[in-house]
Amino acid sequence: MAATKNQRSETAEYSVEDKLKALYELQTVDSAIDNIKRLRGELPLEVQDLEDEIAGLQTRLDNFEKEVKELQDTISNKENEIKESEMLIEKYKKQQNNVRNNREYEALSKEIEFQTLEIELRQKHIKEHNEKIEQLNKDIEESRKELDERQKDLNNKKEELDSIIAETKKDEENLNKRSEEIRQIVEPRLLNAYKRIRDNARNGLAVVTVERDACGGCFNKIPPQRQLDIRSRKKIIVCEYCGRILVDPELAEEVSEKTPTPQHGTEL
């Protein structure tokens, strides 16, 4: 708490001009960070979407292969059952040679007929299962091709994203560090206002210069007297149309001369 109070008391000693310069530099740095993120574009989302799609394809492929294995096991069981039925038929036929009466013979004949029907039914199931396996194998082949294509797409997207990240990593780290340093010296009230305006602005601009007698954010005209107030740097002035914080071009130039320019595609 003591450190926070000291920090706030130090912040209170800054002049309005110093505060405006700090806010404009913060905007400059944050805009540079935004530009780095724009360089990546939709790549992070595309990578995530491809990873999700690949996971879904892999799950579908695993399910197909699992179903094939289950069908193969079922076929194997059916084949064993057929062998058992054939053995029973042989057994019943031998028993028919030793029957004592027609009733026993008929009973054995019915058993033979029943086992014969069971064999036919199992053979029918085996045929159906083999047809299903054939279709599943086609589905597996198509899924593997699709999975390979998506994996290639993912590898290319990742390579592209990693290349951009590698090129901009140092700049982004430095910019984030500088952004945090500036935030530490901007009083909370102004920082909250900056964040709020920035969040509501499509281009992320919360602090803009006066350009050709107009707001650099919404391009509405600014009255001459208000421009004089802005150039005096005696108070924080916001655009009455868009709410952005306004600074004069000379102040912006002074800050820009002291702010290092990133090296990889983040020029402002």
N, C-alpha and C positions, 0 to 999 in steps of 0.2 A: 504493500500500500504506500509506503514511504517513497519508493522509487516512482510510483505512478504520480504522486503529488508533486514530486520534484520535476518530473517530466512535464506535467501540465503547467507548472509555474514557469519553466523554461520556455515552453511553447507560447505562453502568454506574453513573453518579452519580445516576440517577433513582431515586426511592423506589418501593416497590411500588405505592403509591397513584397516583403519576404514571404508572406503567406501565399500571395498570388503566384510568385515565382515557384514556390514549392508545389503548389497545385498544378501549375502548367507543366513543370518537369515530371510530376507524377503522371499526368495525362500523356505526356510524350513517351515515357517509359512503358506505361500500360498499353498504349497504342502499338508500340513496337512489339510487345508480347502478343497482342491481338494479331498482328501481321504474321508472326511466326506460326500461330495457330491456323491462320487462314492458308498458309503455305501447305499445311497438312490437309486442309480441306476436309473432305468427307472420308479420307483414308482410314482414320481410326474406326469410324462407324462401319465402313465397308469391310474392314478386317474382322470386326466383331460379328457382323452379319454372316460372313463366310465361315467363321469358326462355328457359329451356331448351326449353320446349314450343314457343315461337315459332320458335326456331332449328331444331327438328326439322320443324315444319310448312313452314318456308321451304325447307329441304333437300328435303323431299318434293315441294313445288311446283316447285322447280328441276328435279328429276329428271323430273317429268311433262312439263314444258315441253321439256326436252332430248330426251325420248323422242318427243314430237310432232314436233320439228324433224328428228330422225333418220328418222322414218317419212315425213315430207314429202319429204325428200331421196331416200329410197328410191323413193317413188312417182314423183318426177320422173325418176329414172334408169330406172325401169320403162317410163315413157311414152316416153322417148327410145329405149329398146330396141324398143318396139312399132313406133315409126316406122321404125327400121332394118329390122325384119323385114318391114314393109309395103313398103319400098323394094326389099328383096331379092325379095319375091314378085312385084312388078311386073317386076323385072329377069328373073326366071326365066320368067315368062309370055311376055315378049318373045323370050327365047331359044328357047322351045318352037316359035315360029313359024319358026325357022331350023335346026331339028335335021336331021341326016342320016339318022337311023334311030330305031327304036322304043326302043332301049336308052337313047339320050341323052334321049329324051322322058320315059321312065319315071324316069330319074335326076333330071331337073328336077322332075317331079311329086312325087317323094319329098321334095325340098328344099322345094317349096312347102307340102307337107303338114306337114313338120317345123316350118317357120316359122309356119304357121297355129296349130299346137299350142302353140308358144312364146308366140304372142300371147295365146291363151286362158289359158294358165297365168299369164302376167304380169297379165292383166286380173283373174284370180281373186285374185292377191296384192294388187293395187291395191285391190280391193273389201275384202279382209280388213284391209288397212292403214287404209283410210278408216273402217271400223267401229271399229277400235282407237283411231283418232284421235278419233272421236266420243265414245267412252267416256272417253278421257283428258281431253277438254275438259270433260266433266261432272265428273270428279274434280278438275280444276283449279279449276273454278268453286266446288265445295264446299270445297276447301282454302283458296281465297281468302276465302270467307265466314268459315270457321273462324279463319283467320289474322287477319282484321279484328276478329272478336269477341274473340280472345285479346289482340290489341294494345290494344283499348279497355279490357279488364280490367286489363292491365298498366299502362296510363296512369293509370287510377283508383287502383290500388294504389300506384304510385309517387308520385302526388300526395298520397295520404293519408300515406304514409311520410315524404315530404319535409316535409309540414306538421308532423308530430310531431317530426321531427329539428330543424326550424327553431325550434320552440317550446322545445325542451329543450337545444339545442346549448350555449348559454351556461352553463346549470346544469351540464350534464354535464362541460364543460371545467373549470369551477371545482371540481366535486366530484373529478374525476380528479386535478387538481393538488393538492388538499388531501389526498387519499388517498395520493398519492406522498410528500408532505411528512411525513405521519405515519409512513409506513413507514420513512422515513429515520431516525427517532428510536427506533423499536421495535427492541430487540435481535433479532438473527437467530433465536435459539432460539425466542423467543416468536412472532415473525412466522411462522416455519415451522409452529409448532403452530396458530396462527390459520388459516393457509391450509389446513392439513390438515383441521381441524375444519369449516371453512367449505365445503370441497369435498365433505365427506361428509354435510353437512346439506342436506336437500331445500329448505329455505327460505333457505339461505345464512347462517344465524345461528350464529356461533361464540362470540359474547359476549352473554349475556342477563342480565336482572335477576331477582332473587328476587321472585316475585309470589304473594301470599297463601300464604306459607310453602312455595312450590313453585318448581321450576326453570321459568324462563320459556320454555325450549325444549321439554322433554319433559313438563313438568307433574307430575313425581314430587315427593313431599314431601321437604323438606330438614330434617334434625334441628335443633332449637333451638341446640345448641352449634355446629353448623356454620354456622348463620346468624350467630351472634355473631362467628365467625372471619371470615366474609365482610365483616361491617360494620367489623371492626377494620382491614381493608385492610393487613394485615401480610404476607400472602402470597397468591400466585395459587392460587385454589381452583377446581377443576372439578367438574362434576356427576358423581357416581359412576355414574349411569345412562346419560347420553348423552355425557359427556365435554366438554360446553360449559363455557367459562369463565364464572364467576358473579360478578356485582357487585351491590352493594346499591342499592336504588332512589334513595337520596339522592345517591350518586355519579353515577348516570345522569342525575338531574335537574340536577346541577351542570354536567355536560358538555353537556347539551341546551341549557341557557341560554346557553352560550358558542358553540354550533354554529349557524351561520346556516341558516335553512330555505330550501330551493330554492323557486322561484316557480311552476314548472309541473308540478303533479300529482305531486310526489315527496315529499309530506309523509310523515313517519314516524309 
